[in-house]
Amino acid sequence: MLFNEQGREGVRLDVFLADECIEFSRSRLQCLIKQGHIRVNDQKTKPSRPLHLGDCIFIDPPPPVSSLEAEAVEFEILYEDPSIIVVDKPAGLVVHPAPGNQHGTLVHGLLHHCNDLSGIGGELRPGIVHRLDKQTSGVLVAAKNDRVHENLSKQFASGTVEKTYLALVHGVPPGTHGALNFAIGRHPVKRKQMSVRPPCQGRHALTLWEKKRVYGEDFAEIELQLKTGRTHQIRVHMAHMGFPVVGDEVYGRGMPRWNGHSLRAAGILPSLSRHLLHALQLVFIHPDNGTRMTFTSRLPEDFNSVLQVLDSVYR
């Protein structure tokens, strides 16, 4: 328990704590405040709260990261050094523990391989700087210490990280390329889903797309650049435009009926166990030495198999 003394009135809570609790980074303290582990006068608050004379600050830290048991989980390591690890996440692997997925996540596997990760993400998300949906495959970077985590988080937040995805979508968007600039927020009715919202009700989201290949009028292979990082951003944006990602059972319902060549291609789709969205490339600056790092993930076998079938049907 800490008390705010005279001379520190008006200081932000997170700034005050960063001075008093030198064992924690400011980012870690901000997370603890947002999660309710740090309270002022026994009330949950915000990191930006200005302190008043006599304020009582309660600190109730979560269990240490080590309380999350390491488990052997299969994934490919693209790169590793003492500060970061870059992995090729397979489709079907959840990134961190959540309701319904308490074991066998990427975090469990990272702890098994690395022994220790940064703690900024909290006890359930150690090392996790960014996420991929469960059924999205591809490149993901994790941090091994708080300093690196904070640096990478700032790069993602500032939009300097280059994130390239490949998707197979229903239909063929007009033109060769474009920009989808639509705010995204919680669906007004389906609270577990996201949707395009008015700017005042959602967060700014920008997706750039380029058409790589078309299959008749039925499918298109699209390369996408994420300029922001909203939940389900690509899936929501493409569905909003009328070209949902193939295999997306959440945002891809109400597909046009199969006809012609697409009827032949449709035979492979019921066997899909996931949506065809792949995190193809990730580019960022290494926090230790300032080197520009580029990592590319090869297209998974299931995704590539679908493209091969479409090639044979539409050639």
KOLSE-359997 format. One record per residue (C-alpha): residue number from 1; residue in three letters; x, y, z. Coordinates in nm, 2 decimals. Example, Ala and Ser with C-alpha at 12.3 -4.5 7.8 and 13.67 -1.06 7.14 Angstrom:
BEGIN
{pos: 1 | code: ALA | X: 1.23 | Y: -0.45 | Z: 0.78} $
{pos: 2 | code: SER | X: 1.37 | Y: -0.11 | Z: 0.71} $
***
This chain:
BEGIN
{pos: 1 | code: MET | X: 0.00 | Y: 0.00 | Z: 0.00} $
{pos: 2 | code: LEU | X: 0.13 | Y: 0.35 | Z: -0.09} $
{pos: 3 | code: PHE | X: 0.02 | Y: 0.70 | Z: 0.00} $
{pos: 4 | code: ASN | X: 0.05 | Y: 1.01 | Z: -0.21} $
{pos: 5 | code: GLU | X: 0.23 | Y: 1.27 | Z: -0.01} $
{pos: 6 | code: GLN | X: 0.25 | Y: 1.64 | Z: -0.04} $
{pos: 7 | code: GLY | X: 0.43 | Y: 1.77 | Z: -0.35} $
{pos: 8 | code: ARG | X: 0.30 | Y: 1.51 | Z: -0.58} $
{pos: 9 | code: GLU | X: -0.05 | Y: 1.63 | Z: -0.63} $
{pos: 10 | code: GLY | X: -0.17 | Y: 1.61 | Z: -0.99} $
{pos: 11 | code: VAL | X: 0.09 | Y: 1.35 | Z: -1.09} $
{pos: 12 | code: ARG | X: -0.05 | Y: 1.07 | Z: -1.31} $
{pos: 13 | code: LEU | X: -0.10 | Y: 0.74 | Z: -1.13} $
{pos: 14 | code: ASP | X: 0.12 | Y: 0.54 | Z: -1.37} $
{pos: 15 | code: VAL | X: 0.40 | Y: 0.80 | Z: -1.35} $
{pos: 16 | code: PHE | X: 0.39 | Y: 0.80 | Z: -0.97} $
{pos: 17 | code: LEU | X: 0.41 | Y: 0.42 | Z: -0.96} $
{pos: 18 | code: ALA | X: 0.69 | Y: 0.41 | Z: -1.21} $
{pos: 19 | code: ASP | X: 0.89 | Y: 0.62 | Z: -0.97} $
{pos: 20 | code: GLU | X: 0.79 | Y: 0.41 | Z: -0.67} $
{pos: 21 | code: CYS | X: 0.80 | Y: 0.06 | Z: -0.81} $
{pos: 22 | code: ILE | X: 1.12 | Y: 0.05 | Z: -1.01} $
{pos: 23 | code: GLU | X: 1.09 | Y: -0.33 | Z: -1.05} $
{pos: 24 | code: PHE | X: 0.80 | Y: -0.28 | Z: -1.29} $
{pos: 25 | code: SER | X: 0.81 | Y: -0.10 | Z: -1.63} $
{pos: 26 | code: ARG | X: 0.55 | Y: 0.17 | Z: -1.68} $
{pos: 27 | code: SER | X: 0.37 | Y: -0.04 | Z: -1.95} $
{pos: 28 | code: ARG | X: 0.34 | Y: -0.33 | Z: -1.70} $
{pos: 29 | code: LEU | X: 0.20 | Y: -0.09 | Z: -1.44} $
{pos: 30 | code: GLN | X: -0.05 | Y: 0.04 | Z: -1.69} $
{pos: 31 | code: CYS | X: -0.17 | Y: -0.31 | Z: -1.76} $
{pos: 32 | code: LEU | X: -0.20 | Y: -0.39 | Z: -1.39} $
{pos: 33 | code: ILE | X: -0.41 | Y: -0.07 | Z: -1.34} $
{pos: 34 | code: LYS | X: -0.64 | Y: -0.15 | Z: -1.63} $
{pos: 35 | code: GLN | X: -0.68 | Y: -0.51 | Z: -1.50} $
{pos: 36 | code: GLY | X: -0.78 | Y: -0.38 | Z: -1.16} $
{pos: 37 | code: HIS | X: -0.47 | Y: -0.51 | Z: -0.97} $
{pos: 38 | code: ILE | X: -0.39 | Y: -0.16 | Z: -0.87} $
{pos: 39 | code: ARG | X: -0.66 | Y: 0.06 | Z: -0.72} $
{pos: 40 | code: VAL | X: -0.68 | Y: 0.41 | Z: -0.57} $
{pos: 41 | code: ASN | X: -0.88 | Y: 0.44 | Z: -0.25} $
{pos: 42 | code: ASP | X: -1.00 | Y: 0.08 | Z: -0.32} $
{pos: 43 | code: GLN | X: -1.16 | Y: 0.19 | Z: -0.65} $
{pos: 44 | code: LYS | X: -1.06 | Y: 0.07 | Z: -1.00} $
{pos: 45 | code: THR | X: -0.92 | Y: 0.36 | Z: -1.20} $
{pos: 46 | code: LYS | X: -0.72 | Y: 0.46 | Z: -1.51} $
{pos: 47 | code: PRO | X: -0.35 | Y: 0.50 | Z: -1.55} $
{pos: 48 | code: SER | X: -0.40 | Y: 0.87 | Z: -1.64} $
{pos: 49 | code: ARG | X: -0.58 | Y: 0.95 | Z: -1.31} $
{pos: 50 | code: PRO | X: -0.42 | Y: 1.25 | Z: -1.14} $
{pos: 51 | code: LEU | X: -0.34 | Y: 1.18 | Z: -0.77} $
{pos: 52 | code: HIS | X: -0.46 | Y: 1.39 | Z: -0.48} $
{pos: 53 | code: LEU | X: -0.30 | Y: 1.45 | Z: -0.14} $
{pos: 54 | code: GLY | X: -0.36 | Y: 1.15 | Z: 0.08} $
{pos: 55 | code: ASP | X: -0.48 | Y: 0.91 | Z: -0.19} $
{pos: 56 | code: CYS | X: -0.42 | Y: 0.55 | Z: -0.09} $
{pos: 57 | code: ILE | X: -0.29 | Y: 0.32 | Z: -0.36} $
{pos: 58 | code: PHE | X: -0.36 | Y: -0.06 | Z: -0.32} $
{pos: 59 | code: ILE | X: -0.14 | Y: -0.30 | Z: -0.52} $
{pos: 60 | code: ASP | X: -0.26 | Y: -0.66 | Z: -0.56} $
{pos: 61 | code: PRO | X: -0.04 | Y: -0.81 | Z: -0.82} $
{pos: 62 | code: PRO | X: -0.15 | Y: -1.12 | Z: -1.01} $
{pos: 63 | code: PRO | X: 0.02 | Y: -1.46 | Z: -0.97} $
{pos: 64 | code: PRO | X: 0.36 | Y: -1.47 | Z: -1.14} $
{pos: 65 | code: VAL | X: 0.38 | Y: -1.58 | Z: -1.50} $
{pos: 66 | code: SER | X: 0.54 | Y: -1.90 | Z: -1.39} $
{pos: 67 | code: SER | X: 0.21 | Y: -2.01 | Z: -1.24} $
{pos: 68 | code: LEU | X: 0.10 | Y: -2.08 | Z: -1.61} $
{pos: 69 | code: GLU | X: 0.23 | Y: -2.43 | Z: -1.67} $
{pos: 70 | code: ALA | X: 0.45 | Y: -2.49 | Z: -1.97} $
{pos: 71 | code: GLU | X: 0.32 | Y: -2.75 | Z: -2.22} $
{pos: 72 | code: ALA | X: 0.48 | Y: -2.90 | Z: -2.53} $
{pos: 73 | code: VAL | X: 0.29 | Y: -2.75 | Z: -2.83} $
{pos: 74 | code: GLU | X: 0.39 | Y: -2.79 | Z: -3.20} $
{pos: 75 | code: PHE | X: 0.48 | Y: -2.48 | Z: -3.40} $
{pos: 76 | code: GLU | X: 0.77 | Y: -2.39 | Z: -3.63} $
{pos: 77 | code: ILE | X: 1.03 | Y: -2.14 | Z: -3.51} $
{pos: 78 | code: LEU | X: 1.13 | Y: -1.90 | Z: -3.78} $
{pos: 79 | code: TYR | X: 1.39 | Y: -1.70 | Z: -3.57} $
{pos: 80 | code: GLU | X: 1.50 | Y: -1.68 | Z: -3.21} $
{pos: 81 | code: ASP | X: 1.76 | Y: -1.48 | Z: -3.02} $
{pos: 82 | code: PRO | X: 1.79 | Y: -1.37 | Z: -2.65} $
{pos: 83 | code: SER | X: 1.52 | Y: -1.10 | Z: -2.69} $
{pos: 84 | code: ILE | X: 1.26 | Y: -1.22 | Z: -2.94} $
{pos: 85 | code: ILE | X: 1.11 | Y: -1.54 | Z: -3.09} $
{pos: 86 | code: VAL | X: 0.93 | Y: -1.54 | Z: -3.42} $
{pos: 87 | code: VAL | X: 0.70 | Y: -1.84 | Z: -3.49} $
{pos: 88 | code: ASP | X: 0.49 | Y: -1.97 | Z: -3.77} $
{pos: 89 | code: LYS | X: 0.15 | Y: -2.03 | Z: -3.60} $
{pos: 90 | code: PRO | X: -0.05 | Y: -2.31 | Z: -3.75} $
{pos: 91 | code: ALA | X: -0.43 | Y: -2.27 | Z: -3.80} $
{pos: 92 | code: GLY | X: -0.63 | Y: -2.40 | Z: -3.51} $
{pos: 93 | code: LEU | X: -0.38 | Y: -2.30 | Z: -3.24} $
{pos: 94 | code: VAL | X: -0.51 | Y: -2.04 | Z: -2.99} $
{pos: 95 | code: VAL | X: -0.25 | Y: -1.77 | Z: -2.90} $
{pos: 96 | code: HIS | X: -0.32 | Y: -1.74 | Z: -2.53} $
{pos: 97 | code: PRO | X: -0.55 | Y: -1.89 | Z: -2.27} $
{pos: 98 | code: ALA | X: -0.91 | Y: -1.78 | Z: -2.27} $
{pos: 99 | code: PRO | X: -1.25 | Y: -1.92 | Z: -2.17} $
{pos: 100 | code: GLY | X: -1.28 | Y: -2.26 | Z: -2.35} $
{pos: 101 | code: ASN | X: -0.91 | Y: -2.27 | Z: -2.43} $
{pos: 102 | code: GLN | X: -0.72 | Y: -2.30 | Z: -2.10} $
{pos: 103 | code: HIS | X: -0.45 | Y: -2.54 | Z: -2.22} $
{pos: 104 | code: GLY | X: -0.25 | Y: -2.62 | Z: -2.53} $
{pos: 105 | code: THR | X: -0.21 | Y: -2.26 | Z: -2.65} $
{pos: 106 | code: LEU | X: 0.08 | Y: -2.09 | Z: -2.82} $
{pos: 107 | code: VAL | X: 0.17 | Y: -1.93 | Z: -2.48} $
{pos: 108 | code: HIS | X: 0.20 | Y: -2.27 | Z: -2.32} $
{pos: 109 | code: GLY | X: 0.43 | Y: -2.38 | Z: -2.59} $
{pos: 110 | code: LEU | X: 0.64 | Y: -2.07 | Z: -2.58} $
{pos: 111 | code: LEU | X: 0.69 | Y: -2.11 | Z: -2.20} $
{pos: 112 | code: HIS | X: 0.79 | Y: -2.47 | Z: -2.26} $
{pos: 113 | code: HIS | X: 1.05 | Y: -2.37 | Z: -2.52} $
{pos: 114 | code: CYS | X: 1.17 | Y: -2.04 | Z: -2.37} $
{pos: 115 | code: ASN | X: 1.12 | Y: -2.10 | Z: -2.00} $
{pos: 116 | code: ASP | X: 1.05 | Y: -1.73 | Z: -1.95} $
{pos: 117 | code: LEU | X: 0.88 | Y: -1.45 | Z: -2.13} $
{pos: 118 | code: SER | X: 0.80 | Y: -1.08 | Z: -2.08} $
{pos: 119 | code: GLY | X: 0.53 | Y: -1.01 | Z: -1.81} $
{pos: 120 | code: ILE | X: 0.37 | Y: -0.70 | Z: -1.96} $
{pos: 121 | code: GLY | X: 0.09 | Y: -0.90 | Z: -2.12} $
{pos: 122 | code: GLY | X: -0.03 | Y: -1.02 | Z: -1.78} $
{pos: 123 | code: GLU | X: -0.03 | Y: -1.37 | Z: -1.64} $
{pos: 124 | code: LEU | X: -0.23 | Y: -1.52 | Z: -1.93} $
{pos: 125 | code: ARG | X: -0.05 | Y: -1.34 | Z: -2.21} $
{pos: 126 | code: PRO | X: 0.32 | Y: -1.35 | Z: -2.13} $
{pos: 127 | code: GLY | X: 0.53 | Y: -1.23 | Z: -2.42} $
{pos: 128 | code: ILE | X: 0.24 | Y: -1.17 | Z: -2.65} $
{pos: 129 | code: VAL | X: 0.28 | Y: -0.84 | Z: -2.84} $
{pos: 130 | code: HIS | X: 0.01 | Y: -0.90 | Z: -3.11} $
{pos: 131 | code: ARG | X: -0.23 | Y: -1.18 | Z: -3.18} $
{pos: 132 | code: LEU | X: -0.37 | Y: -1.39 | Z: -3.47} $
{pos: 133 | code: ASP | X: -0.71 | Y: -1.54 | Z: -3.47} $
{pos: 134 | code: LYS | X: -0.73 | Y: -1.91 | Z: -3.38} $
{pos: 135 | code: GLN | X: -0.79 | Y: -2.02 | Z: -3.74} $
{pos: 136 | code: THR | X: -0.55 | Y: -1.77 | Z: -3.90} $
{pos: 137 | code: SER | X: -0.21 | Y: -1.91 | Z: -3.97} $
{pos: 138 | code: GLY | X: 0.13 | Y: -1.73 | Z: -4.01} $
{pos: 139 | code: VAL | X: 0.40 | Y: -1.51 | Z: -3.86} $
{pos: 140 | code: LEU | X: 0.39 | Y: -1.40 | Z: -3.50} $
{pos: 141 | code: VAL | X: 0.66 | Y: -1.24 | Z: -3.28} $
{pos: 142 | code: ALA | X: 0.68 | Y: -1.27 | Z: -2.90} $
{pos: 143 | code: ALA | X: 0.90 | Y: -1.08 | Z: -2.65} $
{pos: 144 | code: LYS | X: 1.12 | Y: -1.24 | Z: -2.40} $
{pos: 145 | code: ASN | X: 1.16 | Y: -0.95 | Z: -2.16} $
{pos: 146 | code: ASP | X: 0.96 | Y: -0.64 | Z: -2.07} $
{pos: 147 | code: ARG | X: 1.20 | Y: -0.39 | Z: -2.23} $
{pos: 148 | code: VAL | X: 1.16 | Y: -0.56 | Z: -2.57} $
{pos: 149 | code: HIS | X: 0.79 | Y: -0.61 | Z: -2.52} $
{pos: 150 | code: GLU | X: 0.74 | Y: -0.23 | Z: -2.46} $
{pos: 151 | code: ASN | X: 0.95 | Y: -0.15 | Z: -2.77} $
{pos: 152 | code: LEU | X: 0.76 | Y: -0.38 | Z: -3.00} $
{pos: 153 | code: SER | X: 0.43 | Y: -0.27 | Z: -2.86} $
{pos: 154 | code: LYS | X: 0.51 | Y: 0.09 | Z: -2.95} $
{pos: 155 | code: GLN | X: 0.60 | Y: -0.01 | Z: -3.30} $
{pos: 156 | code: PHE | X: 0.27 | Y: -0.19 | Z: -3.34} $
{pos: 157 | code: ALA | X: 0.08 | Y: 0.10 | Z: -3.19} $
{pos: 158 | code: SER | X: 0.25 | Y: 0.36 | Z: -3.41} $
{pos: 159 | code: GLY | X: 0.17 | Y: 0.16 | Z: -3.73} $
{pos: 160 | code: THR | X: 0.53 | Y: 0.12 | Z: -3.83} $
{pos: 161 | code: VAL | X: 0.52 | Y: -0.26 | Z: -3.83} $
{pos: 162 | code: GLU | X: 0.44 | Y: -0.40 | Z: -4.18} $
{pos: 163 | code: LYS | X: 0.18 | Y: -0.68 | Z: -4.17} $
{pos: 164 | code: THR | X: 0.10 | Y: -0.86 | Z: -4.50} $
{pos: 165 | code: TYR | X: -0.18 | Y: -1.12 | Z: -4.53} $
{pos: 166 | code: LEU | X: -0.31 | Y: -1.34 | Z: -4.80} $
{pos: 167 | code: ALA | X: -0.67 | Y: -1.44 | Z: -4.82} $
{pos: 168 | code: LEU | X: -0.90 | Y: -1.63 | Z: -5.05} $
{pos: 169 | code: VAL | X: -1.24 | Y: -1.45 | Z: -5.07} $
{pos: 170 | code: HIS | X: -1.58 | Y: -1.52 | Z: -5.22} $
{pos: 171 | code: GLY | X: -1.64 | Y: -1.32 | Z: -5.53} $
{pos: 172 | code: VAL | X: -1.41 | Y: -1.08 | Z: -5.72} $
{pos: 173 | code: PRO | X: -1.37 | Y: -0.72 | Z: -5.59} $
{pos: 174 | code: PRO | X: -1.38 | Y: -0.46 | Z: -5.87} $
{pos: 175 | code: GLY | X: -1.05 | Y: -0.30 | Z: -5.97} $
{pos: 176 | code: THR | X: -0.70 | Y: -0.41 | Z: -5.90} $
{pos: 177 | code: HIS | X: -0.65 | Y: -0.26 | Z: -5.55} $
{pos: 178 | code: GLY | X: -0.81 | Y: -0.04 | Z: -5.29} $
{pos: 179 | code: ALA | X: -0.83 | Y: 0.09 | Z: -4.94} $
{pos: 180 | code: LEU | X: -1.10 | Y: -0.01 | Z: -4.68} $
{pos: 181 | code: ASN | X: -1.12 | Y: 0.27 | Z: -4.43} $
{pos: 182 | code: PHE | X: -1.41 | Y: 0.18 | Z: -4.20} $
{pos: 183 | code: ALA | X: -1.43 | Y: 0.20 | Z: -3.82} $
{pos: 184 | code: ILE | X: -1.47 | Y: -0.13 | Z: -3.64} $
{pos: 185 | code: GLY | X: -1.64 | Y: -0.19 | Z: -3.31} $
{pos: 186 | code: ARG | X: -1.85 | Y: -0.44 | Z: -3.12} $
{pos: 187 | code: HIS | X: -2.16 | Y: -0.57 | Z: -3.31} $
{pos: 188 | code: PRO | X: -2.46 | Y: -0.39 | Z: -3.16} $
{pos: 189 | code: VAL | X: -2.65 | Y: -0.72 | Z: -3.11} $
{pos: 190 | code: LYS | X: -2.39 | Y: -1.01 | Z: -3.14} $
{pos: 191 | code: ARG | X: -2.16 | Y: -0.89 | Z: -2.87} $
{pos: 192 | code: LYS | X: -1.89 | Y: -1.16 | Z: -2.94} $
{pos: 193 | code: GLN | X: -1.86 | Y: -1.03 | Z: -3.30} $
{pos: 194 | code: MET | X: -1.71 | Y: -0.72 | Z: -3.45} $
{pos: 195 | code: SER | X: -1.87 | Y: -0.50 | Z: -3.72} $
{pos: 196 | code: VAL | X: -1.82 | Y: -0.19 | Z: -3.92} $
{pos: 197 | code: ARG | X: -1.96 | Y: 0.10 | Z: -3.71} $
{pos: 198 | code: PRO | X: -2.00 | Y: 0.48 | Z: -3.74} $
{pos: 199 | code: PRO | X: -1.67 | Y: 0.66 | Z: -3.66} $
{pos: 200 | code: CYS | X: -1.81 | Y: 0.77 | Z: -3.32} $
{pos: 201 | code: GLN | X: -1.90 | Y: 0.41 | Z: -3.22} $
{pos: 202 | code: GLY | X: -1.58 | Y: 0.23 | Z: -3.34} $
{pos: 203 | code: ARG | X: -1.21 | Y: 0.26 | Z: -3.37} $
{pos: 204 | code: HIS | X: -1.03 | Y: 0.37 | Z: -3.69} $
{pos: 205 | code: ALA | X: -0.94 | Y: 0.07 | Z: -3.91} $
{pos: 206 | code: LEU | X: -0.75 | Y: 0.08 | Z: -4.24} $
{pos: 207 | code: THR | X: -0.69 | Y: -0.22 | Z: -4.47} $
{pos: 208 | code: LEU | X: -0.51 | Y: -0.19 | Z: -4.81} $
{pos: 209 | code: TRP | X: -0.58 | Y: -0.47 | Z: -5.06} $
{pos: 210 | code: GLU | X: -0.44 | Y: -0.58 | Z: -5.39} $
{pos: 211 | code: LYS | X: -0.59 | Y: -0.85 | Z: -5.62} $
{pos: 212 | code: LYS | X: -0.34 | Y: -1.12 | Z: -5.70} $
{pos: 213 | code: ARG | X: -0.54 | Y: -1.37 | Z: -5.89} $
{pos: 214 | code: VAL | X: -0.91 | Y: -1.44 | Z: -5.98} $
{pos: 215 | code: TYR | X: -1.10 | Y: -1.76 | Z: -6.04} $
{pos: 216 | code: GLY | X: -1.38 | Y: -1.68 | Z: -6.27} $
{pos: 217 | code: GLU | X: -1.63 | Y: -1.46 | Z: -6.09} $
{pos: 218 | code: ASP | X: -1.64 | Y: -1.69 | Z: -5.79} $
{pos: 219 | code: PHE | X: -1.31 | Y: -1.64 | Z: -5.60} $
{pos: 220 | code: ALA | X: -1.02 | Y: -1.41 | Z: -5.57} $
{pos: 221 | code: GLU | X: -0.68 | Y: -1.43 | Z: -5.41} $
{pos: 222 | code: ILE | X: -0.62 | Y: -1.11 | Z: -5.22} $
{pos: 223 | code: GLU | X: -0.30 | Y: -0.96 | Z: -5.06} $
{pos: 224 | code: LEU | X: -0.38 | Y: -0.73 | Z: -4.77} $
{pos: 225 | code: GLN | X: -0.18 | Y: -0.48 | Z: -4.57} $
{pos: 226 | code: LEU | X: -0.30 | Y: -0.41 | Z: -4.22} $
{pos: 227 | code: LYS | X: -0.24 | Y: -0.04 | Z: -4.13} $
{pos: 228 | code: THR | X: -0.42 | Y: -0.08 | Z: -3.80} $
{pos: 229 | code: GLY | X: -0.47 | Y: -0.39 | Z: -3.58} $
{pos: 230 | code: ARG | X: -0.84 | Y: -0.42 | Z: -3.48} $
{pos: 231 | code: THR | X: -1.00 | Y: -0.75 | Z: -3.38} $
{pos: 232 | code: HIS | X: -1.10 | Y: -0.95 | Z: -3.69} $
{pos: 233 | code: GLN | X: -1.02 | Y: -0.65 | Z: -3.90} $
{pos: 234 | code: ILE | X: -0.96 | Y: -0.82 | Z: -4.24} $
{pos: 235 | code: ARG | X: -1.25 | Y: -1.06 | Z: -4.19} $
{pos: 236 | code: VAL | X: -1.49 | Y: -0.77 | Z: -4.10} $
{pos: 237 | code: HIS | X: -1.37 | Y: -0.54 | Z: -4.38} $
{pos: 238 | code: MET | X: -1.39 | Y: -0.80 | Z: -4.65} $
{pos: 239 | code: ALA | X: -1.73 | Y: -0.92 | Z: -4.54} $
{pos: 240 | code: HIS | X: -1.86 | Y: -0.57 | Z: -4.52} $
{pos: 241 | code: MET | X: -1.76 | Y: -0.52 | Z: -4.88} $
{pos: 242 | code: GLY | X: -1.94 | Y: -0.83 | Z: -4.99} $
{pos: 243 | code: PHE | X: -1.63 | Y: -1.05 | Z: -5.04} $
{pos: 244 | code: PRO | X: -1.60 | Y: -1.26 | Z: -4.72} $
{pos: 245 | code: VAL | X: -1.30 | Y: -1.48 | Z: -4.65} $
{pos: 246 | code: VAL | X: -1.36 | Y: -1.84 | Z: -4.77} $
{pos: 247 | code: GLY | X: -1.43 | Y: -2.07 | Z: -4.47} $
{pos: 248 | code: ASP | X: -1.53 | Y: -1.79 | Z: -4.23} $
{pos: 249 | code: GLU | X: -1.82 | Y: -1.93 | Z: -4.04} $
{pos: 250 | code: VAL | X: -1.87 | Y: -1.61 | Z: -3.84} $
{pos: 251 | code: TYR | X: -1.86 | Y: -1.33 | Z: -4.10} $
{pos: 252 | code: GLY | X: -1.91 | Y: -1.54 | Z: -4.42} $
{pos: 253 | code: ARG | X: -2.26 | Y: -1.66 | Z: -4.38} $
{pos: 254 | code: GLY | X: -2.51 | Y: -1.59 | Z: -4.66} $
{pos: 255 | code: MET | X: -2.28 | Y: -1.68 | Z: -4.95} $
{pos: 256 | code: PRO | X: -2.41 | Y: -1.66 | Z: -5.30} $
{pos: 257 | code: ARG | X: -2.53 | Y: -2.00 | Z: -5.44} $
{pos: 258 | code: TRP | X: -2.28 | Y: -2.22 | Z: -5.62} $
{pos: 259 | code: ASN | X: -2.31 | Y: -2.23 | Z: -6.00} $
{pos: 260 | code: GLY | X: -2.10 | Y: -2.33 | Z: -6.30} $
{pos: 261 | code: HIS | X: -1.74 | Y: -2.39 | Z: -6.22} $
{pos: 262 | code: SER | X: -1.79 | Y: -2.29 | Z: -5.86} $
{pos: 263 | code: LEU | X: -2.02 | Y: -2.59 | Z: -5.81} $
{pos: 264 | code: ARG | X: -1.72 | Y: -2.81 | Z: -5.89} $
{pos: 265 | code: ALA | X: -1.49 | Y: -2.61 | Z: -5.67} $
{pos: 266 | code: ALA | X: -1.75 | Y: -2.62 | Z: -5.39} $
{pos: 267 | code: GLY | X: -1.67 | Y: -2.98 | Z: -5.33} $
{pos: 268 | code: ILE | X: -1.35 | Y: -2.90 | Z: -5.15} $
{pos: 269 | code: LEU | X: -1.50 | Y: -2.63 | Z: -4.93} $
{pos: 270 | code: PRO | X: -1.71 | Y: -2.84 | Z: -4.69} $
{pos: 271 | code: SER | X: -1.38 | Y: -3.01 | Z: -4.58} $
{pos: 272 | code: LEU | X: -1.22 | Y: -2.68 | Z: -4.47} $
{pos: 273 | code: SER | X: -1.17 | Y: -2.66 | Z: -4.10} $
{pos: 274 | code: ARG | X: -1.08 | Y: -2.30 | Z: -4.10} $
{pos: 275 | code: HIS | X: -1.10 | Y: -1.97 | Z: -4.29} $
{pos: 276 | code: LEU | X: -0.84 | Y: -1.91 | Z: -4.56} $
{pos: 277 | code: LEU | X: -0.65 | Y: -1.62 | Z: -4.41} $
{pos: 278 | code: HIS | X: -0.27 | Y: -1.63 | Z: -4.37} $
{pos: 279 | code: ALA | X: -0.03 | Y: -1.39 | Z: -4.20} $
{pos: 280 | code: LEU | X: 0.23 | Y: -1.40 | Z: -4.49} $
{pos: 281 | code: GLN | X: 0.49 | Y: -1.15 | Z: -4.38} $
{pos: 282 | code: LEU | X: 0.59 | Y: -0.94 | Z: -4.07} $
{pos: 283 | code: VAL | X: 0.85 | Y: -0.66 | Z: -4.09} $
{pos: 284 | code: PHE | X: 0.97 | Y: -0.47 | Z: -3.78} $
{pos: 285 | code: ILE | X: 1.28 | Y: -0.31 | Z: -3.62} $
{pos: 286 | code: HIS | X: 1.47 | Y: -0.52 | Z: -3.38} $
{pos: 287 | code: PRO | X: 1.45 | Y: -0.35 | Z: -3.04} $
{pos: 288 | code: ASP | X: 1.82 | Y: -0.44 | Z: -2.96} $
{pos: 289 | code: ASN | X: 2.01 | Y: -0.32 | Z: -3.26} $
{pos: 290 | code: GLY | X: 1.77 | Y: -0.13 | Z: -3.49} $
{pos: 291 | code: THR | X: 1.80 | Y: -0.38 | Z: -3.77} $
{pos: 292 | code: ARG | X: 1.50 | Y: -0.41 | Z: -4.00} $
{pos: 293 | code: MET | X: 1.38 | Y: -0.77 | Z: -3.97} $
{pos: 294 | code: THR | X: 1.16 | Y: -0.94 | Z: -4.23} $
{pos: 295 | code: PHE | X: 1.00 | Y: -1.27 | Z: -4.18} $
{pos: 296 | code: THR | X: 0.79 | Y: -1.46 | Z: -4.43} $
{pos: 297 | code: SER | X: 0.57 | Y: -1.77 | Z: -4.37} $
{pos: 298 | code: ARG | X: 0.51 | Y: -2.02 | Z: -4.65} $
{pos: 299 | code: LEU | X: 0.15 | Y: -2.09 | Z: -4.75} $
{pos: 300 | code: PRO | X: 0.02 | Y: -2.38 | Z: -4.54} $
{pos: 301 | code: GLU | X: -0.07 | Y: -2.71 | Z: -4.71} $
{pos: 302 | code: ASP | X: -0.44 | Y: -2.68 | Z: -4.66} $
{pos: 303 | code: PHE | X: -0.45 | Y: -2.33 | Z: -4.81} $
{pos: 304 | code: ASN | X: -0.22 | Y: -2.43 | Z: -5.10} $
{pos: 305 | code: SER | X: -0.43 | Y: -2.74 | Z: -5.17} $
{pos: 306 | code: VAL | X: -0.74 | Y: -2.52 | Z: -5.22} $
{pos: 307 | code: LEU | X: -0.56 | Y: -2.30 | Z: -5.46} $
{pos: 308 | code: GLN | X: -0.44 | Y: -2.60 | Z: -5.66} $
{pos: 309 | code: VAL | X: -0.79 | Y: -2.73 | Z: -5.69} $
{pos: 310 | code: LEU | X: -0.91 | Y: -2.39 | Z: -5.81} $
{pos: 311 | code: ASP | X: -0.63 | Y: -2.38 | Z: -6.06} $
{pos: 312 | code: SER | X: -0.74 | Y: -2.71 | Z: -6.21} $
{pos: 313 | code: VAL | X: -1.11 | Y: -2.61 | Z: -6.21} $
{pos: 314 | code: TYR | X: -1.07 | Y: -2.26 | Z: -6.36} $
{pos: 315 | code: ARG | X: -0.78 | Y: -2.31 | Z: -6.60} $
***
